[in-house]
């Protein structure tokens, strides 16, 4: 099997200049946001965001939306990929679920967690949750255990725009006001 290298280059780009992918399906709860802030504070950037270059030269995210949102004024490492829109959609759809398919070696995880220290409360909470083993890491296998789960209330507003430019203007305005927004094209 011949495997293509789709990485064109590594660029450092101001995070706010990266376009969110309109097909991004991931949401990020407060605990994840807090843990990421803690990790960025203690370690910094240790992995590149993934993006593809659009015909107008802009970079559209494939992976790294939360990191870009969390540090909009930072220059972040971005791997620019040679992907068309359909390939980018495919990667967006499977990137995180593919990583989540990995199994955990509970003994190795316990040994690793015993050696990790943090002063960040959100990271400490995440590590504590992980110390329960592979089931506590946040993997979602789709299996149900028969127990009920509580789904938090979510209040949303859908704004219909006349075109993509107006959609971008509304998105930029709302995120600047501190609202968590996602771009959707139906």
C-alpha positions in Angstrom: 0.0 0.0 0.0 1.3 3.4 -1.0 0.6 6.1 1.6 0.5 9.7 0.5 2.0 12.5 2.7 -0.8 15.1 2.6 1.1 17.7 4.8 2.1 20.7 2.6 3.8 22.7 5.4 3.8 23.8 9.0 2.7 27.5 9.4 2.4 29.7 12.5 -0.9 31.5 12.1 -2.8 33.9 14.4 -5.6 31.6 15.7 -8.3 34.1 15.1 -7.5 34.1 11.4 -8.3 30.4 11.0 -11.8 29.7 9.7 -13.9 27.3 11.7 -15.0 24.3 9.6 -18.8 24.7 8.9 -19.1 20.9 9.3 -17.4 20.8 12.7 -19.5 18.4 14.8 -17.6 18.6 18.1 -18.8 20.6 21.0 -16.7 21.4 24.0 -18.1 21.3 27.6 -16.8 23.7 30.2 -14.7 21.0 31.9 -12.9 20.3 28.7 -12.3 24.0 28.1 -11.0 24.4 31.6 -8.7 21.4 31.3 -7.3 22.7 28.0 -6.6 26.1 29.5 -4.8 24.4 32.3 -2.7 22.3 30.0 -1.9 25.2 27.8 -0.8 27.2 30.9 1.4 24.3 32.2 2.8 23.0 29.0 1.8 25.2 26.1 1.2 24.1 22.5 2.6 20.7 21.9 0.6 19.7 18.8 -0.4 21.3 15.6 -3.8 22.2 14.5 -4.9 20.8 11.1 -6.3 23.0 8.3 -6.7 23.1 4.6 -6.0 26.0 2.3 -9.1 27.4 0.6 -9.0 29.0 -2.9 -8.9 32.5 -1.4 -5.8 31.6 0.6 -7.6 31.4 4.0 -7.1 28.3 6.2 -10.1 26.3 7.2 -9.7 24.2 10.4 -10.2 20.4 10.3 -8.9 19.8 13.9 -8.1 22.2 16.7 -11.2 24.3 16.9 -11.2 24.5 20.7 -7.5 25.4 20.8 -8.0 28.2 18.2 -11.0 29.5 20.2 -9.2 29.4 23.5 -6.1 31.3 22.2 -7.4 33.7 19.5 -4.6 36.1 19.8 -1.8 33.5 19.8 0.2 32.4 16.8 -0.5 28.7 16.7 1.2 25.8 14.8 -0.9 24.7 11.9 -0.2 21.7 9.6 -1.6 22.8 6.2 -2.9 19.8 4.4 -3.4 19.2 0.7 -7.0 18.1 1.0 -10.1 19.0 -1.1 -13.4 19.6 0.6 -14.6 16.0 0.5 -11.3 14.7 1.9 -11.4 17.3 4.7 -15.0 16.3 5.6 -13.9 12.7 5.8 -10.9 13.5 8.1 -13.1 15.8 10.2 -15.7 12.9 10.6 -13.2 10.2 11.6 -10.2 12.0 13.2 -11.4 12.0 16.8 -13.4 8.8 16.7 -10.4 6.9 15.3 -8.3 8.0 18.2 -11.1 7.0 20.6 -11.0 3.5 19.3 -7.8 2.8 21.1 -8.0 0.6 24.1 -6.4 1.5 27.4 -3.8 -0.6 29.3 -5.2 0.1 32.8 -1.9 -0.9 34.6 0.2 1.4 32.3 -2.3 4.2 32.7 -2.3 3.9 36.5 1.5 4.0 36.5 1.5 7.0 34.2 -1.1 8.9 36.2 0.8 8.2 39.5 3.7 10.1 38.0 1.8 13.1 36.7 1.5 16.2 38.9 -0.5 19.4 38.2 -1.4 22.5 40.1 -4.4 23.2 37.9 -7.7 22.2 39.4 -9.4 21.3 36.1 -6.4 19.1 35.0 -6.4 17.5 38.5 -10.1 16.7 38.1 -9.5 15.2 34.7 -6.6 13.1 35.9 -8.7 11.9 38.9 -11.5 10.9 36.6 -9.0 9.0 34.4 -7.6 7.1 37.4 -10.8 5.1 37.3 -9.5 3.3 34.3 -10.3 3.1 30.6 -14.1 3.6 31.1 -13.5 6.9 32.8 -11.3 8.4 30.0 -14.3 9.7 28.2 -14.6 7.1 25.5 -18.1 6.7 24.2 -18.7 3.2 22.8 -22.3 3.7 22.2 -23.2 1.0 24.7 -25.8 1.6 27.3 -25.6 0.4 30.9 -29.3 0.7 31.7 -28.7 3.7 33.9 -30.2 7.1 33.2 -28.1 10.0 32.2 -28.9 13.6 32.8 -28.9 15.8 29.7 -28.3 19.5 30.6 -30.6 22.1 29.3 -29.3 23.9 26.2 -30.7 27.2 24.9 -29.9 28.0 21.3 -30.8 30.6 18.7 -30.7 29.8 15.0 -30.1 32.8 12.7 -30.8 32.4 9.0 -28.4 34.4 6.8 -28.7 35.5 3.2 -25.2 34.2 2.3 -21.9 33.0 3.6 -20.5 36.5 4.1 -23.4 37.5 6.3 -23.0 34.2 8.2 -19.4 35.0 8.9 -20.3 38.6 10.1 -22.9 37.2 12.5 -20.6 34.5 13.7 -17.7 37.0 14.3 -20.0 39.5 16.1 -21.5 36.8 18.4 -18.2 35.2 19.3 -16.8 38.6 20.0 -19.6 39.1 22.5 -18.6 35.8 24.2 -21.3 33.5 22.8 -20.3 29.9 21.9 -21.2 29.6 18.3 -21.1 27.0 15.5 -21.4 27.5 11.8 -23.9 25.3 10.0 -24.8 25.1 6.3 -28.0 23.3 5.5 
